[in-house]
Amino acid sequence: MASRMAGDELPGTSLLPMLNSLIVTQNFQGKMSSTFLFAIVYPHTSREEKEHLRTKVVELCSDETPLVKKAMTKNLQDCIEVMEKE
């Protein structure tokens, strides 16, 4: 799915604020939803935003809610495919 949107600038400008809101929400549904957006938004962000998103991926992988952790690990491969090797 991320590769289909690669040429579109929409993810970086419109979806990043929504992703950030979902990441910091207190309910698990928002956090689970955010896990699907990482691979779409990541390639369209600045260097600082990418660093922030990588940190959030790690945090969500170790979230206290099992459903959030499972959702993030399920989408982790898509994230890794679009992230730089660092």
MDAnalysis code that builds the backbone (N, CA, C; Angstrom):
import MDAnalysis as mda
import numpy as np

u = mda.Universe.empty(258, n_residues=86, atom_resindex=np.repeat(np.arange(86), 3), trajectory=True)
u.add_TopologyAttr("name", ["N", "CA", "C"] * 86)
u.add_TopologyAttr("resid", np.arange(1, 87))
u.add_TopologyAttr("resname", ["MET", "ALA", "SER", "ARG", "MET", "ALA", "GLY", "ASP", "GLU", "LEU", "PRO", "GLY", "THR", "SER", "LEU", "LEU", "PRO", "MET", "LEU", "ASN", "SER", "LEU", "ILE", "VAL", "THR", "GLN", "ASN", "PHE", "GLN", "GLY", "LYS", "MET", "SER", "SER", "THR", "PHE", "LEU", "PHE", "ALA", "ILE", "VAL", "TYR", "PRO", "HIS", "THR", "SER", "ARG", "GLU", "GLU", "LYS", "GLU", "HIS", "LEU", "ARG", "THR", "LYS", "VAL", "VAL", "GLU", "LEU", "CYS", "SER", "ASP", "GLU", "THR", "PRO", "LEU", "VAL", "LYS", "LYS", "ALA", "MET", "THR", "LYS", "ASN", "LEU", "GLN", "ASP", "CYS", "ILE", "GLU", "VAL", "MET", "GLU", "LYS", "GLU"])
u.atoms.positions = np.array([
    [0.818, -1.183, 0.000],
    [0.000, 0.000, 0.000],
    [0.869, 1.256, 0.000],
    [1.938, 1.247, 0.751],
    [2.810, 2.411, 0.836],
    [3.422, 2.729, -0.514],
    [3.755, 1.710, -1.279],
    [4.391, 1.954, -2.569],
    [3.439, 2.605, -3.564],
    [2.149, 2.368, -3.441],
    [1.185, 2.972, -4.351],
    [1.070, 4.471, -4.137],
    [1.359, 4.947, -2.927],
    [1.228, 6.354, -2.619],
    [2.570, 7.073, -2.641],
    [3.616, 6.405, -3.071],
    [4.965, 6.952, -2.974],
    [5.128, 8.274, -3.711],
    [4.467, 8.482, -4.822],
    [4.624, 9.703, -5.576],
    [3.756, 10.850, -5.092],
    [2.882, 10.596, -4.189],
    [1.928, 11.590, -3.718],
    [2.486, 12.340, -2.512],
    [2.337, 13.650, -2.475],
    [2.818, 14.452, -1.352],
    [1.808, 14.501, -0.210],
    [0.617, 14.013, -0.414],
    [-0.420, 14.051, 0.608],
    [0.007, 13.434, 1.930],
    [0.665, 12.290, 1.948],
    [1.012, 11.686, 3.232],
    [1.863, 12.585, 4.129],
    [2.826, 13.262, 3.554],
    [3.711, 14.093, 4.362],
    [3.042, 15.329, 4.923],
    [2.123, 15.902, 4.174],
    [1.520, 17.153, 4.606],
    [0.230, 16.974, 5.379],
    [-0.604, 16.054, 4.961],
    [-1.913, 15.898, 5.589],
    [-1.971, 14.803, 6.634],
    [-1.291, 13.717, 6.386],
    [-1.418, 12.579, 7.294],
    [-0.480, 12.635, 8.498],
    [0.628, 13.368, 8.390],
    [1.561, 13.433, 9.513],
    [0.924, 14.012, 10.771],
    [0.187, 15.129, 10.688],
    [-0.465, 15.639, 11.906],
    [-1.467, 14.640, 12.499],
    [-2.196, 13.953, 11.620],
    [-3.144, 12.955, 12.107],
    [-2.405, 11.791, 12.769],
    [-1.319, 11.349, 12.159],
    [-0.520, 10.266, 12.730],
    [0.003, 10.656, 14.104],
    [0.535, 11.860, 14.227],
    [1.052, 12.320, 15.514],
    [-0.048, 12.370, 16.573],
    [-1.245, 12.773, 16.180],
    [-2.368, 12.801, 17.130],
    [-2.747, 11.396, 17.582],
    [-2.755, 10.474, 16.653],
    [-3.117, 9.096, 16.992],
    [-2.073, 8.441, 17.891],
    [-0.807, 8.762, 17.680],
    [0.270, 8.170, 18.472],
    [0.155, 8.547, 19.939],
    [-0.192, 9.799, 20.209],
    [-0.204, 10.280, 21.595],
    [-1.539, 10.091, 22.302],
    [-2.530, 9.579, 21.610],
    [-3.834, 9.377, 22.225],
    [-3.747, 8.349, 23.354],
    [-4.637, 8.453, 24.288],
    [-4.637, 7.539, 25.421],
    [-5.408, 6.242, 25.133],
    [-6.256, 6.252, 24.097],
    [-7.011, 5.028, 23.829],
    [-6.261, 4.123, 22.855],
    [-6.429, 2.845, 23.032],
    [-5.670, 1.884, 22.229],
    [-6.125, 1.854, 20.776],
    [-7.373, 2.232, 20.506],
    [-7.853, 2.211, 19.132],
    [-7.079, 3.213, 18.270],
    [-6.813, 4.390, 18.814],
    [-6.049, 5.390, 18.080],
    [-4.633, 4.935, 17.827],
    [-4.011, 4.361, 18.843],
    [-2.642, 3.875, 18.683],
    [-2.588, 2.749, 17.664],
    [-3.584, 1.861, 17.704],
    [-3.612, 0.770, 16.725],
    [-3.766, 1.323, 15.310],
    [-4.611, 2.315, 15.149],
    [-4.804, 2.925, 13.827],
    [-3.524, 3.565, 13.326],
    [-2.766, 4.156, 14.231],
    [-1.530, 4.824, 13.824],
    [-0.522, 3.851, 13.219],
    [-0.548, 2.604, 13.648],
    [0.442, 1.640, 13.175],
    [0.335, 1.385, 11.670],
    [-0.845, 1.590, 11.105],
    [-1.048, 1.373, 9.675],
    [-0.537, 2.545, 8.836],
    [-0.338, 3.701, 9.457],
    [0.047, 4.893, 8.718],
    [1.548, 5.127, 8.633],
    [2.324, 4.499, 9.505],
    [3.762, 4.757, 9.541],
    [4.422, 4.572, 8.183],
    [4.196, 3.449, 7.537],
    [4.867, 3.153, 6.266],
    [4.410, 4.074, 5.146],
    [3.226, 4.624, 5.253],
    [2.709, 5.530, 4.235],
    [3.304, 6.921, 4.406],
    [3.380, 7.379, 5.644],
    [3.808, 8.747, 5.932],
    [5.325, 8.893, 5.942],
    [6.022, 7.900, 6.441],
    [7.472, 8.002, 6.681],
    [8.292, 8.513, 5.489],
    [8.118, 7.997, 4.293],
    [8.964, 8.451, 3.174],
    [8.767, 9.924, 2.801],
    [7.708, 10.541, 3.255],
    [7.367, 11.903, 2.868],
    [7.640, 12.918, 3.972],
    [8.488, 12.569, 4.918],
    [8.747, 13.451, 6.051],
    [10.193, 13.940, 6.045],
    [10.434, 14.958, 6.852],
    [11.785, 15.510, 6.966],
    [12.652, 14.593, 7.820],
    [13.934, 14.888, 7.863],
    [14.884, 14.081, 8.641],
    [14.500, 14.045, 10.128],
    [14.116, 15.195, 10.693],
    [13.731, 15.261, 12.108],
    [12.449, 14.477, 12.376],
    [11.497, 14.597, 11.466],
    [10.242, 13.859, 11.614],
    [10.472, 12.362, 11.510],
    [11.381, 11.957, 10.626],
    [11.693, 10.526, 10.494],
    [12.288, 9.983, 11.785],
    [13.168, 10.748, 12.400],
    [13.754, 10.319, 13.670],
    [12.670, 10.169, 14.733],
    [11.757, 11.121, 14.774],
    [10.634, 11.062, 15.723],
    [9.776, 9.823, 15.464],
    [9.471, 9.558, 14.204],
    [8.631, 8.406, 13.868],
    [9.321, 7.085, 14.198],
    [10.629, 6.999, 13.971],
    [11.353, 5.769, 14.338],
    [11.272, 5.517, 15.837],
    [11.395, 6.581, 16.614],
    [11.276, 6.457, 18.069],
    [9.885, 5.962, 18.457],
    [8.876, 6.480, 17.792],
    [7.501, 6.085, 18.101],
    [7.222, 4.639, 17.693],
    [7.842, 4.180, 16.621],
    [7.682, 2.773, 16.223],
    [8.196, 1.867, 17.341],
    [9.361, 2.191, 17.867],
    [9.942, 1.395, 18.956],
    [9.032, 1.443, 20.180],
    [8.521, 2.616, 20.506],
    [7.628, 2.750, 21.664],
    [6.359, 1.925, 21.491],
    [5.772, 1.958, 20.300],
    [4.539, 1.203, 20.077],
    [4.787, -0.306, 20.069],
    [5.977, -0.720, 19.662],
    [6.315, -2.153, 19.712],
    [6.387, -2.664, 21.150],
    [6.631, -1.761, 22.081],
    [6.713, -2.172, 23.484],
    [5.609, -1.528, 24.317],
    [4.511, -1.160, 23.687],
    [3.377, -0.562, 24.390],
    [2.819, -1.536, 25.416],
    [2.233, -0.992, 26.462],
    [1.686, -1.843, 27.528],
    [0.421, -2.581, 27.109],
    [-0.239, -2.107, 26.057],
    [-1.458, -2.754, 25.584],
    [-1.100, -3.813, 24.539],
    [-1.434, -5.070, 24.801],
    [-1.074, -6.140, 23.861],
    [-1.605, -5.935, 22.445],
    [-2.796, -5.381, 22.295],
    [-3.354, -5.175, 20.961],
    [-2.555, -4.143, 20.164],
    [-2.066, -3.115, 20.830],
    [-1.243, -2.103, 20.163],
    [0.083, -2.726, 19.757],
    [0.675, -3.456, 20.664],
    [1.951, -4.109, 20.393],
    [1.823, -5.072, 19.202],
    [0.752, -5.823, 19.179],
    [0.525, -6.784, 18.099],
    [0.318, -6.065, 16.765],
    [-0.461, -4.980, 16.773],
    [-0.701, -4.219, 15.544],
    [0.599, -3.633, 15.002],
    [1.439, -3.098, 15.897],
    [2.695, -2.499, 15.441],
    [3.640, -3.554, 14.903],
    [3.744, -4.667, 15.579],
    [4.640, -5.711, 15.083],
    [4.132, -6.301, 13.764],
    [2.824, -6.322, 13.592],
    [2.251, -6.810, 12.335],
    [2.618, -5.880, 11.174],
    [2.681, -4.585, 11.430],
    [2.989, -3.602, 10.396],
    [4.469, -3.218, 10.362],
    [5.266, -3.844, 11.179],
    [6.675, -3.501, 11.278],
    [7.436, -3.753, 9.978],
    [7.136, -4.811, 9.276],
    [7.842, -5.106, 8.027],
    [7.620, -3.997, 6.999],
    [6.395, -3.489, 6.909],
    [6.128, -2.386, 5.986],
    [6.945, -1.159, 6.367],
    [7.082, -0.916, 7.656],
    [7.884, 0.222, 8.133],
    [9.352, 0.045, 7.784],
    [9.853, -1.128, 8.022],
    [11.276, -1.404, 7.768],
    [11.591, -1.245, 6.280],
    [10.683, -1.633, 5.429],
    [10.904, -1.536, 3.985],
    [11.086, -0.101, 3.510],
    [10.471, 0.869, 4.187],
    [10.569, 2.261, 3.740],
    [11.596, 3.076, 4.527],
    [12.127, 2.507, 5.606],
    [13.108, 3.229, 6.423],
    [14.510, 3.029, 5.878],
    [15.345, 4.048, 6.120],
    [16.732, 3.966, 5.710],
    [17.477, 3.031, 6.655],
    [18.570, 2.471, 6.184],
    [19.403, 1.622, 7.040],
    [20.265, 2.521, 7.898],
    [20.017, 2.515, 9.201],
    [20.787, 3.332, 10.153],
    [21.038, 2.559, 11.399],
])
